[in-house]
Each structure stands twice: as structure tokens, then as C-alpha cells.
Amino acid sequence: MKKYLTIFFSIIGVIIAGVGVYYQAFYKERTALDIERVTSTLLTRPLNIEGLKVSYTYHDTINVEKLWQTTFVVRNAGSKTILGEGFDGKNIRNTHIPIQIDNCTQLLSATISNCNNNAILMNNRLYIPQWRPDEYVEITVISEGPNAPNLKISDREIVDSEITYSIYSPKPDMSNKKMIDYLPKGVADFLKWSIVITIVIMSVVSIVQFWKQLKTIPGVSTKIFTLIAWLIIVIIFALPLLWIF
């Protein structure tokens, strides 16, 4: 028994050492923004009624035909804080992040409708002193054109950044996230499979030892009872997998 405990703790030690090596040698903080088009609504629709002509104006002065209201969410999807003016280690090229609205004939307005990082939008420029991971800016765009507009940010405006684009689709409820889900994906995957491998090794060792011990137990009923008890212990030992995957 002492021998197998030594093997078990050795495996745990190797896993912990592996995580430490991963952090030191391979894991790097990632700078990334995700731009998601959340809603897109055509506010002006032609009416196919004979003899009826409808015209639209924006703010009573601008004639429009196809008026779109589009909402975008720009989220810090990386693991690194984006720092602006006033901080050491600033990684924004200027004091602001320019945004570009294209695929529209006329841009009428672009405003922040919601945010949790004290962002300011002026003249299509985002001013954000400190943008932590998972913080976001919601921007509502009013535009005229045949199709809904696109919002773009150049990855050259932020040091070593990645910009991804997506369109909103319903996602599974993540309100019951597991503790491992809060770790960086690379570390979480490493821990998941390390735990799986550990459980498999320990299960194989326990199976071998169990069958050896089972042969020495007298009586069929006692063997059956022992087998059931052993299966219950194995199931309990494997339960952590439910909190991992």
C-alpha cells in the first residue's frame, strides 16, 4: 500500500511541476478584442400600398431611405489589461482607439449605449484609460445603406493584439460555471487531462490490486458484497470528472 501511495503522490507532484513549467515557459498573456454584432434592425420599411408614398427624415433634416439601428459589443476577450494614457506600460498606440464604420452609405450617429469601463466615444474614437479582461463597450450605430453596417478596429492600434468578429447567436447558460472554467483555456485543458490520466492510472492500479485480494476472500456472497463496495468506491473516486467536463 505504501508503494502505491508513493506512486500516487509522485504523479501529483509531476502534474504540479508540469503546470509550473507551462506557466513559466509557454503561457503568455493574450491581448484580444472581440467585436460582436448583437442586433441589426431596419427602421424604415417600404409599404406596398397602391397610391401611398412614404418618406423618412432623420432629425427632421436628413432624408433617408433605409435606416438601420445596429448594436455592437466590443469586449476585451484577452487575458491582458489594455492600458491607455496615464499608465506605465501603455499598449494603445495613441491616446484613443479609432473605430471604423463601413458598409453603409451614410453614418448618422455612433454612441455608447452601455459599458462597464468608463469608455468615452468622440468622433469615432474610443478613449479608455484602463480596459480589463472581459470588460465591454456597447456601441449603437444609426446608419443609412442597403445593408447593416460593420464596425472594425485595426489590430495595429493596440500592441500585439488580435481582433475577432462575430454575430450574436444564443449561447448555453454559463451561470453554473465550474472553478476550472475561470482558468486560461490552455491551463484548464492541461489540468483536465492530467486529472483524467491520474484517475485512469489509479483505477487500473486499484483493479489489479482488487482482483488479487478478491481471490483470497472466502465465500461467494462475501466476494459479491466486496465487489459492490469496490464499485461504489470507484464511482465516488471518478465523480470529480463531473465537475471538470
C-alpha positions in Angstrom: 0.0 0.0 0.0 2.8 2.4 0.9 4.3 1.7 -2.6 1.1 2.8 -4.4 0.7 5.9 -2.2 4.2 6.9 -3.2 3.4 6.4 -6.9 0.2 8.4 -6.4 1.9 11.4 -4.8 4.7 11.2 -7.3 2.1 11.6 -10.1 0.5 14.5 -8.3 4.0 16.1 -7.9 4.7 15.7 -11.7 1.4 17.3 -12.6 2.0 20.3 -10.3 5.6 20.6 -11.7 4.1 20.4 -15.2 1.7 23.3 -14.5 4.5 25.4 -13.2 6.7 24.7 -16.2 3.8 25.6 -18.5 3.3 28.9 -16.8 7.0 29.8 -16.9 7.8 28.6 -20.4 4.7 28.5 -22.6 1.9 30.6 -21.1 1.7 34.2 -22.4 -0.9 36.9 -21.7 -3.0 37.5 -24.8 -4.3 40.8 -26.0 -7.5 40.5 -27.9 -10.8 42.3 -28.7 -14.0 40.6 -29.9 -16.4 42.7 -31.9 -19.9 41.2 -31.9 -22.8 42.5 -33.8 -25.7 41.9 -31.3 -28.7 43.4 -33.1 -29.5 44.9 -36.5 -32.8 46.5 -37.2 -34.1 48.1 -40.4 -36.2 51.0 -39.1 -37.6 52.1 -42.4 -39.6 49.6 -44.5 -41.3 50.3 -47.8 -45.1 49.9 -47.8 -46.5 48.2 -50.8 -49.8 50.0 -50.8 -51.0 51.5 -54.1 -51.3 55.2 -54.1 -49.4 55.6 -50.8 -45.9 57.2 -50.7 -43.9 57.3 -47.5 -40.8 59.3 -46.9 -38.5 59.4 -43.8 -36.3 62.1 -42.3 -33.7 61.8 -39.6 -33.8 64.6 -37.1 -36.3 66.4 -39.4 -33.4 67.4 -41.7 -31.8 64.3 -43.3 -33.8 62.4 -45.9 -33.2 58.6 -45.6 -34.5 55.5 -47.3 -33.0 52.5 -45.5 -32.3 53.5 -41.9 -30.5 50.9 -39.8 -30.0 50.7 -36.0 -27.2 48.3 -35.2 -25.7 47.4 -31.8 -22.2 46.2 -31.4 -20.4 44.9 -28.3 -16.6 45.3 -28.2 -15.2 43.1 -25.4 -11.7 42.6 -24.1 -11.5 38.9 -24.9 -7.8 38.5 -23.9 -6.1 37.9 -20.6 -4.2 41.2 -20.6 -5.4 44.7 -19.5 -5.3 47.3 -22.2 -3.8 50.5 -20.9 -4.1 54.0 -22.2 -2.7 57.4 -21.4 -1.6 57.9 -17.8 -0.3 54.3 -17.1 3.1 52.8 -17.3 3.3 50.0 -19.9 0.7 51.7 -22.1 -0.1 49.5 -25.1 -2.5 51.7 -27.1 -0.7 53.4 -29.9 -2.4 56.8 -29.4 -4.5 58.1 -26.6 -7.5 56.6 -28.2 -8.7 53.6 -30.3 -10.2 54.6 -33.7 -13.2 52.7 -34.8 -14.4 52.4 -38.4 -18.0 52.0 -39.6 -18.2 50.8 -43.1 -20.7 49.0 -45.4 -23.0 52.0 -45.1 -23.9 54.9 -47.4 -24.1 57.4 -44.6 -23.2 57.2 -40.9 -25.6 59.3 -38.9 -24.5 58.6 -35.4 -22.4 56.2 -33.2 -22.8 56.4 -29.5 -22.1 54.3 -26.4 -25.3 52.8 -25.1 -23.7 50.8 -22.3 -20.3 50.0 -20.9 -18.5 48.9 -17.7 -15.1 50.5 -18.2 -15.8 54.3 -18.3 -15.3 54.5 -22.0 -15.9 57.7 -24.0 -16.7 57.8 -27.7 -15.9 61.0 -29.5 -15.6 61.4 -33.3 -15.4 57.7 -33.7 -12.5 57.4 -31.3 -12.7 55.3 -28.1 -11.0 56.8 -25.0 -10.5 54.1 -22.4 -7.7 54.6 -19.8 -7.9 51.0 -18.5 -9.7 48.2 -20.2 -9.6 45.0 -18.1 -10.3 41.4 -19.4 -14.0 40.7 -20.1 -15.0 44.4 -19.8 -17.0 45.7 -22.7 -18.3 48.7 -24.6 -21.8 48.6 -26.3 -22.0 50.9 -29.3 -25.2 51.8 -31.1 -24.9 52.9 -34.7 -27.5 54.7 -36.8 -26.7 54.5 -40.5 -28.3 54.6 -43.9 -27.5 52.0 -46.5 -28.6 48.9 -48.3 -27.3 46.6 -45.6 -26.4 46.7 -41.9 -23.0 48.3 -41.2 -19.8 46.7 -39.9 -17.7 48.1 -37.0 -14.0 47.5 -37.3 -10.8 48.2 -35.3 -7.3 47.9 -36.7 -5.1 45.5 -34.7 -2.3 47.9 -35.3 -3.8 50.3 -32.8 -3.1 48.0 -29.8 0.3 46.3 -29.3 0.4 42.7 -30.4 -3.4 42.5 -30.4 -5.9 40.1 -32.1 -9.3 41.3 -33.3 -12.1 38.9 -33.9 -15.5 39.5 -35.4 -18.8 37.6 -34.7 -22.5 37.9 -35.0 -24.6 37.2 -31.9 -26.3 33.8 -31.6 -27.9 32.3 -28.4 -25.3 30.6 -26.2 -25.7 28.0 -23.4 -26.3 29.3 -19.9 -22.9 29.7 -18.2 -24.3 30.8 -14.8 -23.1 27.5 -13.3 -19.5 27.7 -14.4 -17.1 25.4 -12.8 -14.0 26.7 -11.0 -11.8 25.3 -13.7 -13.7 27.4 -16.3 -12.2 30.6 -14.8 -8.7 29.5 -15.7 -7.0 30.2 -19.0 -8.0 27.7 -21.7 -4.5 26.2 -22.0 -4.1 25.7 -18.3 -7.7 24.4 -17.9 -7.2 21.8 -20.7 -3.8 20.7 -19.2 -5.4 20.2 -15.7 -8.4 18.4 -17.1 -6.4 15.8 -19.0 -3.9 15.5 -16.1 -6.7 14.7 -13.7 -8.2 12.2 -16.2 -4.9 10.4 -16.7 -4.3 10.3 -12.9 -7.8 8.8 -12.3 -7.3 6.2 -15.0 -3.9 5.2 -13.6 -5.2 4.9 -10.1 -8.2 3.0 -11.4 -6.0 0.5 -13.2 -3.8 0.0 -10.1 -6.9 -0.5 -7.9 -8.4 -3.0 -10.3 -5.2 -5.1 -10.3 -4.9 -5.0 -6.5 -8.6 -5.7 -6.1 -8.6 -8.9 -8.1 -5.6 -10.1 -6.2 -7.3 -9.5 -2.9 -10.7 -10.9 -4.2 -9.1 -14.3 -4.7 -8.2 -14.6 -1.0 -11.7 -13.7 0.2 -13.7 -16.9 1.2 -17.4 -17.3 0.3 -19.3 -16.2 -2.9 -21.6 -13.8 -1.0 -18.7 -12.1 0.6 -17.0 -11.7 -2.7 -20.1 -10.2 -4.3 -20.6 -7.8 -1.4 -16.9 -6.8 -1.7 -17.3 -6.3 -5.4 -20.3 -4.0 -5.0 -18.5 -2.0 -2.3 -15.4 -1.6 -4.5 -17.6 -0.5 -7.5 -19.2 2.2 -5.3 -15.7 3.4 -4.2 -14.5 3.6 -7.8 -17.6 5.6 -8.8 -17.1 8.0 -6.0 -13.4 8.3 -6.9 -14.4 9.1 -10.5 -17.0 11.8 -9.5 -14.6 14.7 -9.9 -14.9 14.2 -13.7 -18.4 15.6 -13.5 -17.1 18.9 -12.3 -14.4 19.0 -15.0 -16.2 18.3 -18.2 
